[in-house]
Amino acid sequence: MDQIQNIKLANGTAMPMQGFGVFQIPAGETERVVLDAINAGYRLIDTAYSYQNEAEVGRAVQAAIADGLVRREELFITTKAYIQQMGYEKTLAAFYESLHRLQLDYLDLYLIHMPFGDYYGSWRVLEELYAQGLIRAIGVCNFDSARLIDLSSNVRVRPMVDQIERHPHYQRRDEIKIMRELGVQPEGWAPFAEGLKGMFQEPLLMELAGKYGKTPAQVILKWDIQDGIAVIPKSTHKERMMENADIWDFELDAEDMRKIRTLDTDRPSMLDVNNPDEVKRVYDYLKNPVLTTL
Ligand SMILES: NC(=O)c1ccc[n+]([C@@H]2O[C@H](COP(=O)([O-])OP(=O)(O)OC[C@H]3O[C@@H](n4cnc5c(N)ncnc54)[C@H](OP(=O)(O)O)[C@@H]3O)[C@@H](O)[C@H]2O)c1
């Protein structure tokens, strides 16, 4: 299998274009899943405080290093601060708690998880930790263009990554163009939209899969990469992890890239941070956190 390629972030840090997400993995399975992913060739692991599995990720990373599978510097570990951790003091404490659970002495990427709460206070912490070398790159998630321009206009160190919902049904081309202007690397979460709205059965994706001798999942991931979007698919199945990583030996031609644009519905399948009902849902989650929400 060809190796996953890196991209350089605005500060020169190399980030794998393809990583592995660990959201919604059944309790107790994350350690095994992450070890399988590292064995399958993934080096970027994307977790979050709110996924409640940082400690399991940490155990898997330590086991992989102890087994001589990888060196720490070959890995790219991402975690995120959630809404209740926003504000200067809270994010400072949250960072060290995440680092402790992950058994690491630095993070590769630390992200503000939601564009809610006192994320400006949090950003000052990220800037300071970045200056101290405790985080190699800093960024945000789910910031739409307006919020991203606003944040970027008021900080010393601009976000280097914006991790957003992005898949063939929600392509966000205008927002990605603005990210490029700001020097922000787009990273697509839920590249398969978790299979919602028939993603894996899209006739065009099935047709292209047949044409290139690949699967619809592989076509989707390659389309993202060719569009310059980093991807972090999740799977608990080792064979799917390997399938998803096996995308570095083919290219979609320009006409097929254009055809995939026709699948855009211009609407999120999962999260709309500007929909009041969804914002309420996120705040309700904070009153009763369960693993089934973002
Ligand atoms: N920043 C944010 O707000 C945010 C929000 C959501 C997600 N994320 C990150 O993005 C990552 C990916 O998103 P996601 O996990 O929500 O969704 P996803 O990667 O779009 O989809 C995962 C689903 O697709 C299935 N799948 C994976 N590969 C497959 C294949 N080759 N063929 C068929 N089915 C396949 C998985 O099943 P199995 O697991 O059963 O194989 C799982 O049900 C997360 O894990 C998380 O790290 C970030």
The ligand as an SDF file (V2000), in Angstrom:
LIG
                    3D

 48 52  0  0  0  0  0  0  0  0999 V2000
  -14.8370   18.3310   14.9460 N   0  0  0  0  0  0  0  0  0  0  0  0
  -16.0540   17.8430   14.9750 C   0  0  0  0  0  0  0  0  0  0  0  0
  -17.0240   18.5190   15.3610 O   0  0  0  0  0  0  0  0  0  0  0  0
  -16.2800   16.4340   14.5270 C   0  0  0  0  0  0  0  0  0  0  0  0
  -17.5810   15.9340   14.4050 C   0  0  0  0  0  0  0  0  0  0  0  0
  -17.7530   14.6160   13.9910 C   0  0  0  0  0  0  0  0  0  0  0  0
  -16.6560   13.8320   13.6940 C   0  0  0  0  0  0  0  0  0  0  0  0
  -15.3890   14.3270   13.8310 N   0  0  0  0  0  0  0  0  0  0  0  0
  -14.1940   13.4990   13.5600 C   0  0  0  0  0  0  0  0  0  0  0  0
  -14.3100   12.9480   12.2630 O   0  0  0  0  0  0  0  0  0  0  0  0
  -14.1680   11.5300   12.3290 C   0  0  0  0  0  0  0  0  0  0  0  0
  -14.9320   10.8690   11.2140 C   0  0  0  0  0  0  0  0  0  0  0  0
  -16.3030   11.1760   11.2790 O   0  0  0  0  0  0  0  0  0  0  0  0
  -17.4140   10.1380   11.7150 P   0  0  0  0  0  0  0  0  0  0  0  0
  -16.7750    9.0610   12.4960 O   0  0  0  0  0  0  0  0  0  0  0  0
  -18.5220   10.8740   12.3690 O   0  0  0  0  0  0  0  0  0  0  0  0
  -18.0050    9.6230   10.3360 O   0  0  0  0  0  0  0  0  0  0  0  0
  -17.4320    8.9580    8.9700 P   0  0  0  0  0  0  0  0  0  0  0  0
  -15.9730    8.7410    9.0650 O   0  0  0  0  0  0  0  0  0  0  0  0
  -18.0130    9.7420    7.8650 O   0  0  0  0  0  0  0  0  0  0  0  0
  -18.1940    7.5850    8.9430 O   0  0  0  0  0  0  0  0  0  0  0  0
  -17.9640    6.5550    9.8520 C   0  0  0  0  0  0  0  0  0  0  0  0
  -18.9760    5.4480    9.5330 C   0  0  0  0  0  0  0  0  0  0  0  0
  -18.6950    4.8880    8.2420 O   0  0  0  0  0  0  0  0  0  0  0  0
  -18.4670    3.4940    8.3580 C   0  0  0  0  0  0  0  0  0  0  0  0
  -17.3760    3.1580    7.4300 N   0  0  0  0  0  0  0  0  0  0  0  0
  -16.0820    3.5450    7.5240 C   0  0  0  0  0  0  0  0  0  0  0  0
  -15.3860    3.1140    6.4640 N   0  0  0  0  0  0  0  0  0  0  0  0
  -16.2450    2.4170    5.6820 C   0  0  0  0  0  0  0  0  0  0  0  0
  -16.1060    1.7310    4.4460 C   0  0  0  0  0  0  0  0  0  0  0  0
  -14.9520    1.6690    3.8090 N   0  0  0  0  0  0  0  0  0  0  0  0
  -17.2220    1.1340    3.9270 N   0  0  0  0  0  0  0  0  0  0  0  0
  -18.4000    1.2000    4.5650 C   0  0  0  0  0  0  0  0  0  0  0  0
  -18.5950    1.8400    5.7440 N   0  0  0  0  0  0  0  0  0  0  0  0
  -17.5200    2.4460    6.2860 C   0  0  0  0  0  0  0  0  0  0  0  0
  -18.1010    3.2540    9.8020 C   0  0  0  0  0  0  0  0  0  0  0  0
  -18.5190    1.9680   10.2050 O   0  0  0  0  0  0  0  0  0  0  0  0
  -17.6490    1.0000   11.1580 P   0  0  0  0  0  0  0  0  0  0  0  0
  -17.0000    1.8540   12.2200 O   0  0  0  0  0  0  0  0  0  0  0  0
  -18.6710    0.0650   11.7170 O   0  0  0  0  0  0  0  0  0  0  0  0
  -16.6620    0.3210   10.2710 O   0  0  0  0  0  0  0  0  0  0  0  0
  -18.9200    4.3240   10.5250 C   0  0  0  0  0  0  0  0  0  0  0  0
  -20.2600    3.8860   10.7010 O   0  0  0  0  0  0  0  0  0  0  0  0
  -14.6750   11.2110   13.7320 C   0  0  0  0  0  0  0  0  0  0  0  0
  -14.3160    9.9050   14.1500 O   0  0  0  0  0  0  0  0  0  0  0  0
  -14.0580   12.3200   14.5190 C   0  0  0  0  0  0  0  0  0  0  0  0
  -12.6980   12.0440   14.7960 O   0  0  0  0  0  0  0  0  0  0  0  0
  -15.1890   15.6200   14.2320 C   0  0  0  0  0  0  0  0  0  0  0  0
  1  2  1  0
  2  3  2  0
  2  4  1  0
  4  5  1  0
  4 48  2  0
  5  6  2  0
  6  7  1  0
  7  8  2  0
  8  9  1  0
  8 48  1  0
  9 10  1  0
  9 46  1  0
 10 11  1  0
 11 12  1  0
 11 44  1  0
 12 13  1  0
 13 14  1  0
 14 15  2  0
 14 16  1  0
 14 17  1  0
 17 18  1  0
 18 19  2  0
 18 20  1  0
 18 21  1  0
 21 22  1  0
 22 23  1  0
 23 24  1  0
 23 42  1  0
 24 25  1  0
 25 26  1  0
 25 36  1  0
 26 27  1  0
 26 35  1  0
 27 28  2  0
 28 29  1  0
 29 30  1  0
 29 35  2  0
 30 31  1  0
 30 32  2  0
 32 33  1  0
 33 34  2  0
 34 35  1  0
 36 37  1  0
 36 42  1  0
 37 38  1  0
 38 39  2  0
 38 40  1  0
 38 41  1  0
 42 43  1  0
 44 45  1  0
 44 46  1  0
 46 47  1  0
M  CHG  2   8   1  16  -1
M  END
$$$$
